[in-house]
Amino acid sequence: MSTDVQDPQTPASEDSIPPAPSTAATPATHAMAPVVKPKLWQQRRSVITAAILLVAVVGAGLGNNFLARQYTPDGAVRQYLSSLQSGNASEAMSVIQVSAPTQPVAAALIDQAAMQSALAASKPDIKSFTVTGTSNSGSAATVSFSYDTATGTKQAKFIVQRSGETHFGLYPVWHLAVAPTLLSITLPAGGNGVIIDGKPIALQSGTSTVAVLPVLHKVQINGTQMLAAQTLTVDAFLSVGESVSYQPTLTPAGMNRAKSVVKTWFTEICAKRTQANIDDGSCPQGLNFLLEWPGQWQVVGDPTQDLAISFDKGLNIAAVGHFEMVFAYQEHGYQGTRHQPSGGGYTAAIELGPSDLQVKSIQVAKQLPALTRPAAATDQAAKDLVAQAFTKCAAVQAQFVADCPQQAPDILITDVHWTLTGDVLSGATVSFDPTTGLYTVHGNFSMSVSYVWLDQFSRSGNSYVKAYNARLFWDGQSFQLVTIEGATS
């Protein structure tokens, strides 16, 4: 029996080396599940969900910032000005707190309905605006802004106050502290009230105060049979007080009535006076010297030909114009009726009613616009009338001739005969007084005279007065000679 003995120097082959026993338990053999990738739609849903969450987070942040900016003092100012521009009355009223009027008023138009009516009638002149600064002080703030108008850029401020309310339980509510505009309206007697932004308001004559919102308003002054209606625009934006610039005018019927009552006053009241120097404020005529002789006034022409109506600050009505009157009287020793002119400006106090007006008095008025000399009132026409008058003066057989300039060289004369010699118009001049309407023809004349002195001596001579001033009025159609007075040169 043979036994193979391996040389210890010779390594054993791999095949000859038995494997070492494993100490680990051999697991049971299972089939491996294949790896399954998520479907495409499952991936998109995850992305979309994530995106929605991200947008929600970002949106919440942006929304919070937007709301935080909106519910601030300057945000309230922006909202108010924008609502005025767009005519949104409810939005405008939601951000303002209107205080009560500081004085008694005839009416108050300061609610939302009034804002709606005002913005419907006309919007404030705000083309654009920019908030320029905000100054906070606890629960109040001052917001400065500039705004562009048709007349340029303006600067203004609002006081904004924090209320106890909040929006969404987080954001404070701010209100602009707004005071109403006190609108002063003055109406004449006989007025018929006003309409403000379509709202009728019954106001008494005189000055009344109406509280309105500080925006643009349309004020209509109601008309009557005597007064014309007017519509005015009042810009009360940011104003605490405004006056309505109302200048009344008469209707055509009112103007005709005014002329009629003024004419009647002159003819029935002033012309019926028998004294030359009464100055009681009822009539304007009078002489600039004392005349004791009684007589009768006469109106020359139409005292309303340049009539104009004016109203004072209290809207009392006055009719102003120019008058021409002549006082006729008898003076002892003169042959015929003497005359003296009176002319100038006047003002008639008018009492106005809804359907009529009446004169209360007519007084002298100074510094009225100057009268314009009519083209038809020529120098030649005035001179021709004076020449005719001189012929009549020479025909009167009396020592003292009314409205004539000649003067005899003696007194106590009878059987007087005047003879006109020479041309009374040679070198004569014509002047016009635009204050009184009086025309004066100035010239020289020559008249001889024969007479009996002391009832027994026949004498002759010449008028010792050799210059004259003839006074004339123009009645609208022709010259009316008043008198011819002697002049010194």
Order of alpha helices (4+ residues) and beta strands (2+ residues): alpha-alpha-alpha-beta-beta-alpha-beta-beta-beta-beta-beta-beta-beta-beta-beta-beta-beta-alpha-beta-beta-beta-beta-beta-alpha-beta-beta-beta-beta-beta-beta-beta
